């Protein structure tokens, strides 16, 4: 194989690996979001139940275990917080991966893609300025 063919092959491999990385990250986000939605459903189901003193059945792998409702709610809320953190981290990393893929392909960087929402303090400052 001559040098040009070898370089084209290396380029195609690099693009494929970068694209696969982007797709894998997107799928991880979808999977974590599905789990987050199931947790949200479970929390809503716990809210509709009557008293906090009773126990509820919780599925751990292939077993159901009776747990106090308050502990169950606590566990699910901690899991929700962890899922939120993981999803946000993956989304931040996804932006860099998409930019890397575009760079490899010679495409321009996506405009407006690195925007982030205003913080609470920034919103308060903006509201104060607008009220004047």
C-alpha positions as CSV (number, residue, x, y, z in Angstrom):
1,X,0.0,0.0,0.0
2,X,1.4,3.4,-0.9
3,X,1.8,6.3,1.5
4,X,-1.3,8.2,0.2
5,X,-3.6,5.1,0.6
6,X,-2.1,4.5,4.1
7,X,-2.8,8.2,5.1
8,X,-6.4,8.0,3.8
9,X,-7.0,4.8,5.7
10,X,-5.6,6.3,8.9
11,X,-7.8,9.4,8.4
12,X,-10.9,7.2,7.9
13,X,-10.1,5.2,11.1
14,X,-9.6,8.4,13.1
15,X,-13.0,9.8,11.9
16,X,-14.8,6.5,12.6
17,X,-13.3,6.3,16.1
18,X,-14.3,9.9,16.9
19,X,-17.8,9.3,15.5
20,X,-18.2,6.1,17.4
21,X,-17.2,8.0,20.6
22,X,-19.8,10.6,20.0
23,X,-22.5,8.0,19.4
24,X,-21.5,6.0,22.4
25,X,-21.7,9.1,24.6
26,X,-25.1,10.0,23.2
27,X,-26.4,6.5,23.9
28,X,-25.1,6.7,27.5
29,X,-27.0,9.9,28.0
30,X,-30.2,8.3,26.7
31,X,-29.8,5.3,28.9
32,X,-29.1,7.4,32.0
33,X,-32.1,9.7,31.2
34,X,-34.3,6.6,30.9
35,X,-33.2,5.5,34.3
36,X,-33.8,9.0,35.7
37,X,-37.3,9.0,34.3
38,X,-38.0,5.6,36.0
39,X,-36.8,7.0,39.3
40,X,-39.0,10.1,38.8
41,X,-42.0,7.7,38.3
42,X,-41.0,5.8,41.4
43,X,-40.8,9.0,43.5
44,X,-44.3,10.0,42.3
45,X,-45.7,6.6,43.1
46,X,-44.2,6.9,46.6
47,X,-45.9,10.3,47.1
48,X,-49.3,8.8,46.3
49,X,-49.0,6.3,49.1
50,X,-50.5,7.1,52.4
51,X,-48.2,7.0,55.4
52,X,-44.4,7.2,55.7
53,X,-44.4,4.5,58.4
54,X,-45.3,1.6,56.1
55,X,-42.8,-0.4,54.1
56,X,-42.7,-0.7,50.4
57,X,-41.2,-3.4,48.2
58,X,-38.1,-2.3,46.3
59,X,-36.4,-4.3,43.5
60,X,-32.7,-4.9,43.9
61,X,-31.5,-6.8,40.9
62,X,-33.7,-9.9,40.9
63,X,-34.9,-9.6,44.5
64,X,-37.7,-7.6,46.2
65,X,-36.9,-6.3,49.6
66,X,-39.2,-4.5,52.0
67,X,-37.8,-1.1,52.9
68,X,-39.2,1.8,54.9
69,X,-40.8,4.3,52.6
70,X,-38.6,7.2,53.9
71,X,-35.4,5.3,53.3
72,X,-36.6,4.3,49.8
73,X,-37.4,7.9,48.9
74,X,-33.9,8.9,50.2
75,X,-32.1,6.3,48.2
76,X,-34.0,7.2,45.0
77,X,-33.3,10.9,45.5
78,X,-29.6,10.3,46.0
79,X,-29.6,8.2,42.8
80,X,-31.4,11.0,41.0
81,X,-28.7,13.5,42.1
82,X,-25.9,11.1,40.9
83,X,-27.7,10.6,37.6
84,X,-28.0,14.3,37.1
85,X,-24.3,14.8,37.7
86,X,-23.4,12.0,35.3
87,X,-25.7,13.3,32.6
88,X,-24.3,16.8,32.9
89,X,-20.7,15.5,32.8
90,X,-21.4,13.5,29.7
91,X,-23.1,16.4,28.0
92,X,-20.2,18.7,28.7
93,X,-17.8,16.0,27.3
94,X,-20.0,15.5,24.3
95,X,-19.6,19.1,23.2
96,X,-15.8,18.6,23.1
97,X,-16.1,15.3,21.3
98,X,-18.4,16.8,18.6
99,X,-16.0,19.7,18.1
100,X,-13.1,17.3,17.8
101,X,-15.0,15.2,15.2
102,X,-15.8,18.4,13.2
103,X,-12.2,19.5,13.5
104,X,-11.0,16.1,12.1
105,X,-13.5,16.4,9.2
106,X,-12.5,20.0,8.4
107,X,-15.9,21.3,9.3
108,X,-16.3,24.6,11.2
109,X,-16.9,24.6,14.9
110,X,-20.6,24.7,15.8
111,X,-21.7,28.2,16.6
112,X,-23.6,28.8,19.9
113,X,-22.9,25.2,21.0
114,X,-20.8,26.2,24.0
115,X,-23.4,28.5,25.5
116,X,-24.3,27.9,29.1
117,X,-27.3,29.2,31.1
118,X,-27.0,32.2,33.4
119,X,-26.4,31.4,37.0
120,X,-28.8,32.4,39.7
121,X,-26.6,35.4,40.7
122,X,-26.4,36.5,37.1
123,X,-30.2,36.3,36.7
124,X,-30.7,38.4,39.9
125,X,-28.2,41.0,38.6
126,X,-30.0,41.2,35.2
127,X,-33.4,41.6,37.0
128,X,-32.0,44.4,39.1
129,X,-30.7,46.2,36.1
130,X,-33.9,45.8,34.2
131,X,-36.0,47.1,37.1
132,X,-34.2,50.5,37.1
